[in-house]
Amino acid sequence: MSDDTPARRGASAPTSVGAGPAAVRSSAAEIDAFVAAARDTAPDPNRARLIFALDATMSRQPTWDRAASLQAEMFAEAGRIAGLDVQLVYFRGHDECRASRFVPDAARLARLMEGIDCRGGRTQIGKVLRHAARTAREGRVAALVYVGDAMEESVDDLAAAAGDLGVLGTPVFLFREGSDRAAARAFEEIARLSRGAHLAFSEGSAAELGALLRAVAAYAAGGLGALQALAGRDAGARALIGAMRR
């Protein structure tokens, strides 16, 4: 990582997720800082936890920038209900997949996202799903959000990981940009097996993605009742409910 990393800006550096021998790994100092921060900030059982995962391969830069500007809306909506702790997970490059610690406010998540640039590479959705399952076994994760446009992995492997999340009670909400048919089929199966939802959003539609992220935050923080309450004033919530009922 360059000197312009979140760790040097005062935010906890993301750590590697399920990395193989050839993965880009955090430095010893970054790992020590992460462990210390995690120890000092034990999960609050009264706050919901959500994992916000994004494809950070090269094709994703425009959507990454949009998501970085919209993630504050997740916190704002959840704050109206009960609050939300969010963990950022992303993959990019050759076998690089990283996770931050859970953070309780939009500004800190924004600082993490500002220090990350998109790089070429293949998708690593399986790592994201398996990481979410490990995290959910340690303490409840109300939802996993995934934003991406492609899928280059074994659908059977992804389905198995999605099924684990369904058993753990962590639905996956997948928001797909573009028209990749393989991604559409895989995302639909992941959503079905995890009891989540798969929705496409229009290229360049920041408002549409923002509405969907608000809807998931409401669900994560307050359950289906909160999502139904939001649906009275928010098209994104209505779309999410419709997708969950398929």
C-alpha positions as CSV (number, residue, x, y, z in Angstrom):
1,M,0.0,0.0,0.0
2,S,1.2,3.5,-0.7
3,D,2.0,6.2,2.0
4,D,-1.5,7.7,1.2
5,T,-3.3,4.8,3.0
6,P,-6.1,5.0,5.5
7,A,-3.7,3.9,8.3
8,R,-1.6,7.1,7.7
9,R,-4.7,9.2,7.8
10,G,-5.8,8.1,11.2
11,A,-8.2,5.3,10.2
12,S,-7.7,1.6,10.8
13,A,-6.1,-0.1,7.8
14,P,-8.1,-2.9,6.2
15,T,-6.6,-6.3,6.8
16,S,-6.3,-9.2,4.3
17,V,-9.3,-11.5,4.0
18,G,-8.6,-15.2,3.1
19,A,-5.4,-14.3,1.4
20,G,-3.3,-16.9,-0.3
21,P,0.5,-17.0,-0.3
22,A,0.8,-14.6,-3.2
23,A,-1.6,-12.0,-1.7
24,V,-0.7,-8.4,-0.9
25,R,-0.5,-8.4,2.9
26,S,-0.8,-5.7,5.6
27,S,2.4,-4.7,7.3
28,A,3.1,-5.8,10.9
29,A,2.4,-2.3,12.1
30,E,-1.0,-2.2,10.3
31,I,-1.9,-5.6,11.8
32,D,-0.9,-4.6,15.3
33,A,-3.0,-1.4,15.0
34,F,-6.0,-3.3,13.7
35,V,-5.8,-5.8,16.5
36,A,-5.5,-3.1,19.1
37,A,-8.4,-1.1,17.7
38,A,-10.6,-4.2,17.6
39,R,-9.7,-5.1,21.2
40,D,-10.6,-1.5,22.3
41,T,-13.9,-1.4,20.5
42,A,-15.8,-4.5,21.4
43,P,-19.1,-4.9,19.4
44,D,-22.1,-3.2,21.0
45,P,-24.9,-5.8,21.2
46,N,-27.4,-3.0,20.9
47,R,-26.1,-1.9,17.5
48,A,-26.7,-3.7,14.2
49,R,-23.7,-4.7,12.1
50,L,-23.6,-4.6,8.3
51,I,-20.8,-5.6,5.9
52,F,-20.5,-3.3,2.9
53,A,-18.5,-5.1,0.2
54,L,-17.5,-3.7,-3.2
55,D,-15.7,-4.9,-6.3
56,A,-12.7,-2.6,-6.6
57,T,-11.3,-4.0,-9.8
58,M,-10.5,-1.5,-12.5
59,S,-13.9,-1.4,-14.2
60,R,-15.5,-0.3,-10.9
61,Q,-13.9,3.1,-10.3
62,P,-17.0,5.2,-11.3
63,T,-19.3,3.1,-9.1
64,W,-16.7,3.0,-6.3
65,D,-16.7,6.8,-6.3
66,R,-20.5,6.9,-6.2
67,A,-20.7,4.4,-3.4
68,A,-18.1,6.4,-1.4
69,S,-20.3,9.5,-1.6
70,L,-23.5,7.6,-0.9
71,Q,-22.5,5.5,2.1
72,A,-23.3,8.3,4.5
73,E,-27.0,7.8,3.6
74,M,-26.8,4.3,5.1
75,F,-25.7,5.7,8.4
76,A,-28.3,8.5,8.3
77,E,-31.2,6.1,7.7
78,A,-30.0,3.6,10.3
79,G,-29.5,6.4,12.8
80,R,-33.2,7.2,12.6
81,I,-33.8,3.7,14.0
82,A,-31.1,2.3,16.2
83,G,-27.7,2.9,14.7
84,L,-25.4,0.8,12.6
85,D,-21.8,-0.4,12.6
86,V,-20.4,-0.9,9.1
87,Q,-17.4,-2.9,7.9
88,L,-15.9,-2.2,4.5
89,V,-14.7,-5.2,2.5
90,Y,-13.2,-4.9,-1.0
91,F,-11.1,-6.9,-3.5
92,R,-8.9,-5.8,-6.3
93,G,-5.6,-6.6,-8.1
94,H,-4.1,-10.1,-7.8
95,D,-5.6,-12.0,-4.8
96,E,-6.0,-8.9,-2.7
97,C,-9.1,-8.9,-0.5
98,R,-9.3,-6.7,2.6
99,A,-11.6,-5.8,5.5
100,S,-11.7,-2.9,7.8
101,R,-13.0,-3.1,11.4
102,F,-16.6,-2.1,12.0
103,V,-17.0,1.6,12.3
104,P,-20.0,3.5,13.8
105,D,-20.1,6.6,11.6
106,A,-20.0,7.7,8.0
107,A,-17.0,10.0,8.3
108,R,-14.7,7.2,9.3
109,L,-15.9,4.9,6.6
110,A,-15.5,7.7,4.1
111,R,-11.8,8.2,5.2
112,L,-11.2,4.5,4.6
113,M,-12.7,4.6,1.1
114,E,-10.8,7.7,0.1
115,G,-7.5,5.9,0.6
116,I,-8.4,3.1,-1.9
117,D,-8.1,3.1,-5.6
118,C,-9.4,0.5,-8.1
119,R,-7.0,-1.9,-9.7
120,G,-7.3,-4.6,-12.4
121,G,-8.0,-8.2,-11.3
122,R,-10.6,-10.9,-11.2
123,T,-13.6,-11.1,-8.9
124,Q,-13.2,-12.6,-5.4
125,I,-16.9,-12.8,-4.3
126,G,-16.3,-16.2,-2.7
127,K,-13.8,-14.7,-0.3
128,V,-16.3,-12.0,0.6
129,L,-19.0,-14.5,1.4
130,R,-16.8,-16.7,3.4
131,H,-15.5,-13.8,5.4
132,A,-19.0,-12.7,6.1
133,A,-19.9,-16.1,7.4
134,R,-16.8,-16.2,9.7
135,T,-17.7,-12.8,11.0
136,A,-21.4,-13.8,11.6
137,R,-20.3,-16.9,13.6
138,E,-18.4,-14.5,15.9
139,G,-21.4,-12.2,16.3
140,R,-24.6,-11.5,14.4
141,V,-24.3,-9.7,11.1
142,A,-27.6,-8.3,10.1
143,A,-26.8,-8.1,6.3
144,L,-24.1,-8.2,3.7
145,V,-24.3,-5.6,0.9
146,Y,-22.4,-6.3,-2.3
147,V,-22.0,-3.9,-5.2
148,G,-20.4,-5.2,-8.4
149,D,-20.8,-5.8,-12.1
150,A,-19.1,-9.2,-12.9
151,M,-18.6,-12.8,-11.7
152,E,-15.6,-14.9,-12.7
153,E,-15.8,-17.7,-10.2
154,S,-17.5,-21.1,-9.7
155,V,-21.2,-20.6,-9.1
156,D,-21.4,-23.8,-7.1
157,D,-18.7,-22.5,-4.7
158,L,-20.6,-19.2,-4.3
159,A,-23.9,-21.0,-3.8
160,A,-22.4,-23.1,-1.0
161,A,-21.1,-20.0,0.8
162,A,-24.4,-18.2,0.3
163,G,-26.2,-21.1,1.8
164,D,-24.0,-20.9,4.9
165,L,-25.0,-17.2,5.3
166,G,-28.7,-18.2,4.9
167,V,-28.3,-20.6,7.8
168,L,-26.5,-17.9,9.9
169,G,-29.3,-15.4,9.3
170,T,-27.2,-13.0,7.2
171,P,-29.0,-12.1,4.0
172,V,-27.0,-10.9,1.0
173,F,-28.2,-7.9,-0.9
174,L,-26.5,-7.7,-4.3
175,F,-26.7,-4.6,-6.4
176,R,-25.5,-5.1,-9.9
177,E,-24.5,-2.5,-12.5
178,G,-24.3,-3.5,-16.1
179,S,-25.8,-6.4,-18.1
180,D,-23.4,-9.3,-17.5
181,R,-25.6,-12.4,-17.7
182,A,-23.3,-14.7,-15.7
183,A,-23.2,-12.1,-12.9
184,A,-27.0,-11.8,-13.0
185,R,-27.5,-15.5,-12.7
186,A,-25.0,-15.9,-9.9
187,F,-26.2,-12.9,-7.9
188,E,-29.8,-14.2,-8.1
189,E,-28.7,-17.6,-6.7
190,I,-26.7,-16.0,-3.9
191,A,-29.7,-13.9,-3.0
192,R,-32.1,-16.8,-3.0
193,L,-29.9,-19.1,-0.9
194,S,-29.0,-16.4,1.7
195,R,-32.7,-15.1,1.8
196,G,-31.6,-11.7,0.5
197,A,-32.3,-9.9,-2.7
198,H,-30.6,-9.1,-6.1
199,L,-31.4,-5.8,-7.9
200,A,-29.9,-4.1,-10.9
201,F,-29.3,-0.4,-10.9
202,S,-28.9,1.9,-13.9
203,E,-25.4,2.9,-14.9
204,G,-24.6,6.3,-13.5
205,S,-27.7,6.4,-11.3
206,A,-26.4,7.7,-8.0
207,A,-29.9,8.4,-6.7
208,E,-31.1,4.9,-7.4
209,L,-28.1,3.2,-5.6
210,G,-28.5,5.6,-2.7
211,A,-32.1,4.7,-2.2
212,L,-31.2,1.0,-2.2
213,L,-28.4,1.5,0.3
214,R,-30.8,3.4,2.6
215,A,-33.3,0.6,2.4
216,V,-30.8,-2.1,3.4
217,A,-29.6,0.0,6.3
218,A,-33.2,0.3,7.5
219,Y,-33.6,-3.4,7.3
220,A,-30.3,-4.1,9.1
221,A,-31.0,-1.7,11.9
222,G,-34.7,-2.4,12.4
223,G,-35.7,-5.5,10.5
224,L,-38.6,-5.9,8.1
225,G,-40.8,-3.6,10.1
226,A,-38.4,-0.7,9.7
227,L,-38.1,-1.5,6.0
228,Q,-41.9,-1.5,5.5
229,A,-42.1,1.8,7.3
230,L,-39.5,3.3,5.0
231,A,-41.4,2.0,2.0
232,G,-44.1,4.5,2.5
233,R,-41.8,7.3,1.5
234,D,-38.9,5.6,-0.4
235,A,-38.9,3.9,-3.7
236,G,-35.7,2.0,-2.9
237,A,-37.4,0.3,0.1
238,R,-40.4,-0.7,-2.1
239,A,-38.0,-2.2,-4.7
240,L,-36.1,-4.1,-2.0
241,I,-39.3,-5.6,-0.5
242,G,-40.4,-6.6,-4.0
243,A,-37.1,-8.3,-4.6
244,M,-37.1,-10.1,-1.3
245,R,-40.5,-11.6,-2.0
246,R,-39.4,-13.2,-5.3
